[in-house]
């Protein structure tokens, strides 16, 4: 007997896309034998007793892809959006997967060998029959109960903005990076996946790193299982998102002073679930805007699975109006710093951090995202913020740490000048095409008139 169980992925979970990714699939190769292997290529992981730093691949999303969260709001498409993913190992002998390390969701999700949809076969799939340590789990609320002979078990359906997946529960060894730090944990193995968004993403699955309130149950929180297993030197992890030409990393069991340009400061988690902290106000050039009035101030979730900044529509519209980013990017040099007050610190973003580029215009890189109470209203610190600031997530003390990230030095204003140059060139080409179009149109109009 199959017991259906339906849930929705966290609002801050997987990035979903519409449109073609530009990825060509070779139908003669199963995704199980493909994929990036940290042991064979790319930057190597760093490790020590009780900690490991896993290098993350960064892939910029192709212009034309839209990001959608579960709220099903559709937003402008930004070419600055990126996705970061790295390796985990599951089972005995090990099966390797590339996953998004997502602080905005709570479960490990992987495609299973039982899934024959193209969205699964185009990626690596977990084969429980090949793992000597795998156990089929019957029910989420009985995480140690194996499936009985009659086959009774939960089948979970997880909905997304543009699709859904169905899967079953499995318990097995889950290891970070190349396999030095491991725990036993339950996860969701997909047996069905819709083409969108799953066939369009370059990674195999998601490793949710939120607090356990967002997992299917305590046994499904890989972070908590790692902490409880005593394999981490410290009950925390740190995230560094690099710029072009830099290695991005997620470090479990420690955090990296060499990736911080300032001292770390801490903000307590206000509501367990998301890595959520209080924000006193928003500033422009360090001047308060008074947008976070009220007893509960503003709340912000730090989310490694979101490609942009996001906030309530009313606040986003107010910021767009105040910033007045020129479509042709001509005023980037004169734009103010955009800051967020957390504790007694102002976390500033420069124009090159918060201005989003498309192929033909510049705009404020802020999504409107209206999360209803009691979870919202909520702001989201996504990739643009996480490239600017190194962040640490402390499970034991329930707090989030912030420090200015230490990047390779660049000439002052180089990023802004490059953005302006690109768009002067593009704007000129578009203007030239428009003039040619207008001339062509007027010629035919005149000819018709003379007839």
Buried (B, 14 or more C-beta within 10 A) or exposed (E): EEEEBEEEBBBBBBBBBBBEBEEEEEEEEBBBEBBBEBEEEBBEBBBEEBBBBBBBBBBEBBBBBBBBBBBEBEBBBBBBBBBBBBBBBBBBEBBBBBBBBBBBBBBBBBBBBBBEBBBBBBBBBBBBEEBEEBBBBBBBEEBEBEBEEEEEBBBBBBBBBBBBBBBBBBBBBBBBBBBBBBBBBBBBBBBBBBEBBBBBBBBBBBBBBBBBEBBBBEBBBBBBBBBBEEBBBBBBBBBBBBBEEBBBBBBBBBBBEEBBEEEBBBBEBBBEBBBBBBBBBBBBEEEBBEBBEEEEBBBBBBBBBBBBBBBBEEBBEBBBEBBEBBEBBBBBEEBBBBBBBBBEBBBBBBBBBBBBBBEEBBBBBBBBBBBEEEBBBBBBBBBBBBBBBBBBBBBEEEBBBBBBBBBEEEEEBEBBBEBBEBBEEBBEEBEEEEEEEEEEEEEEEEEEEEE
